[in-house]
Amino acid sequence: MNEYLAHGPAEIGKAVRQRRQEMKLTQANAAGLCNVGIRFLSELENGKPTLHLGKVMKVLRAFGLMTILKRKGIEP
């Protein structure tokens, strides 16, 4: 996975699950790596929209994923 366009929590969760599986980690192992609970990681992977943004960013960093924000319709 090089780039992934995420419009909301479901797409972010899908990207996290895909990356975890690429790393061959169980949810329990991944949660420990990210220093979050298994329930949190499961809810993130399932696209729960009300999760704590700071924790989501912690998981993304631990998995080597980066967040890029840009205006719609604007090419870099």
C-alpha positions in Angstrom: 0.0 0.0 0.0 1.6 3.2 -1.1 -1.2 5.7 -1.1 -4.8 5.4 0.1 -7.5 8.1 -0.1 -9.5 8.1 3.0 -12.8 10.1 3.1 -13.7 9.0 6.6 -13.3 6.6 9.5 -14.2 3.5 7.4 -11.4 4.0 4.9 -8.9 4.8 7.7 -9.9 1.6 9.5 -9.5 -0.4 6.3 -6.0 1.0 5.7 -5.0 0.2 9.3 -6.3 -3.3 9.0 -4.5 -3.8 5.7 -1.2 -2.5 7.1 -1.5 -4.7 10.3 -2.1 -7.8 8.1 0.9 -6.9 5.9 3.0 -6.7 9.1 1.6 -10.2 10.0 0.4 -8.9 13.4 -2.6 -10.0 15.4 -4.8 -7.3 16.9 -3.4 -8.1 20.3 0.2 -7.8 19.1 -0.5 -4.6 17.1 -2.3 -3.0 20.1 0.7 -3.7 22.3 3.0 -2.2 19.6 0.9 0.9 19.4 0.3 1.1 23.2 -3.5 1.1 22.8 -6.1 -1.4 23.9 -7.3 -4.3 21.7 -10.8 -2.9 21.8 -9.6 0.5 20.5 -7.7 -1.1 17.7 -10.7 -3.2 16.7 -13.0 -0.2 16.8 -10.5 1.8 14.6 -10.3 -1.1 12.1 -14.1 -1.2 12.0 -14.4 2.5 11.2 -15.9 3.8 14.5 -16.3 7.6 13.9 -15.9 8.8 17.5 -12.4 7.6 18.4 -9.8 9.8 20.1 -7.8 11.5 17.3 -4.6 11.5 19.3 -4.8 7.7 19.7 -5.6 7.2 16.0 -2.6 9.2 15.0 -0.5 7.1 17.4 -1.6 4.0 15.6 -0.9 5.5 12.2 2.6 6.5 13.3 3.3 3.0 14.8 2.3 1.4 11.5 4.4 3.8 9.4 1.4 5.5 7.9 1.3 9.3 7.3 -1.6 11.7 7.2 -1.7 14.3 4.5 -4.3 17.0 4.4 -5.1 19.0 1.2 -7.9 21.0 -0.2 -10.3 19.2 -2.5 -9.6 19.6 -6.2 -6.1 21.0 -5.6 -3.2 18.9 -7.1 0.2 19.2 -5.4 
